[in-house]
Amino acid sequence: MDAGWPMRKPATGVDAKEEDGHVAAGYVGGHHAGAHHAGAHHAGTHHVDTHHAGMIDPAFTSKARRVWPPTMLLPAVVVMLALLAGPLILIALTSVSTGPAGELGRGWTFAHFGRFLSDPYYRSVMLTTLRIGALVTGCSLLLAYPFAWWTLRQRGWLRAALLFAALAPLMVTVSIRTLGWIVLLADNGPINALIALSGVVTGPVRMIYTEFAVVLGLIEALLPFMILAVFTALQAIPRDVLRAAEIAGATPRQRFFKVTLPLSLPGVAAGSVLVFTLAASSFVTPRILGGGRTTTVANLVVDQFLVSLNWPFGAAIGVLLFAVIGAVMALERAVSRRLPGGAS
């Protein structure tokens, strides 16, 4: 007999009955417990089967992703080519045509481009257009960046109200806003009245029908686009980066010039190109606020098509303007790739 196991006392008759009863009860309880365990096991098996039955076959999802093949984009591509590339090709062909208005195939020449580039008047119009575009872009950026930065620091209804106020001018047509500037900048308008009350000058200041009026009107018209571009760029900056700079001991000035400004430059560049493109190709504002004294390339194109009926020369001017804007966009793309956070 092993010493490690305790000795068991022989059971008497009563003890044997009690022991048998306990054993039987234990057996029955164990049987029910085993049955309960088996039921739980079957229930668990049923639960697992139900779970597996609810799963989606990965092969089915991969097939669902292939429901939209690339060929589904073909109608959209055709429409875009017809509405965008088609007119551009037609303008390019017209610019080298020797036939009258709208007639192609009589001959081809680049003399229209040479006429524009060799004439001092047309070159001055191109320089005026580029200068107006640059002034509008620079002034819009100087006004939009502080406003967007301050708006981003606000919360709740105040931020929403500021953004609504910035974008509200887009709800009014350009022609109506331009006519409003005529009233404000007139010799007897409210701005000249305030200048007269200040006593700085004795007579009215000539502002209407000048390049200054054109620039001012374009800034008001295009400022919302710059604000939206800068605000989006600032909002995309991760707060963890700014918090890390603050933990590192950078002052608010250092955080702005070392973190915020560099990371927002791609958005600034995109907004600048958008504003410059719209300003350089604007027609209504220079025509109304310039009063015929400030001529832009867009005005030349319209005059050649509708007044002089010299469609080839007007098309050549349009192609040159398109080339200048394309060069600016390519430059912005190249610069943005080198900026922090720019597209690769």
Stockholm file with secondary structure:
# STOCKHOLM 1.0

chainA/1-344         MDAGWPMRKPATGVDAKEEDGHVAAGYVGGHHAGAHHAGAHHAGTHHVDTHHAGMIDPAFTSKARRVWPPTMLLPAVVVMLALLAGPLILIALTSVSTGPAGELGRGWTFAHFGRFLSDPYYRSVMLTTLRIGALVTGCSLLLAYPFAWWTLRQRGWLRAALLFAALAPLMVTVSIRTLGWIVLLADNGPINALIALSGVVTGPVRMIYTEFAVVLGLIEALLPFMILAVFTALQAIPRDVLRAAEIAGATPRQRFFKVTLPLSLPGVAAGSVLVFTLAASSFVTPRILGGGRTTTVANLVVDQFLVSLNWPFGAAIGVLLFAVIGAVMALERAVSRRLPGGAS
#=GR chainA/1-344 SS CCTTSCCCCCCCHHHHHHHHHHHHHHHHHHHHHHHHHHHHHHHHHHHHHHHHHHSCCHHHHHHHHTTSCGGGGHHHHHHHIIIIIHHHHHHHHHHTBCSSTTCCSSCBCCHHHHHHHHCHHHHHHHHHHHHHHHHHHHHHHHHHHHHHHHHHTCCTHHHHHHHHHHHGGGGSCHHHHHHHHHHHHSTTSHHHHHHHHHTSCSSCCCCTTSHHHHHHHHHHHHHHHHHHHHHHHHHTSCHHHHHHHHHTTCCHHHHIIIIIHHHHHHHHHHHHHHHHHHHHTCCHHHHHHHTTSSCCHHHHHHHHHHTSCCHHHHHHHHHHHHHHHHHHHHHHHHHHHHSTTCCC
#=GC SS_cons         CCTTSCCCCCCCHHHHHHHHHHHHHHHHHHHHHHHHHHHHHHHHHHHHHHHHHHSCCHHHHHHHHTTSCGGGGHHHHHHHIIIIIHHHHHHHHHHTBCSSTTCCSSCBCCHHHHHHHHCHHHHHHHHHHHHHHHHHHHHHHHHHHHHHHHHHTCCTHHHHHHHHHHHGGGGSCHHHHHHHHHHHHSTTSHHHHHHHHHTSCSSCCCCTTSHHHHHHHHHHHHHHHHHHHHHHHHHTSCHHHHHHHHHTTCCHHHHIIIIIHHHHHHHHHHHHHHHHHHHHTCCHHHHHHHTTSSCCHHHHHHHHHHTSCCHHHHHHHHHHHHHHHHHHHHHHHHHHHHSTTCCC
//
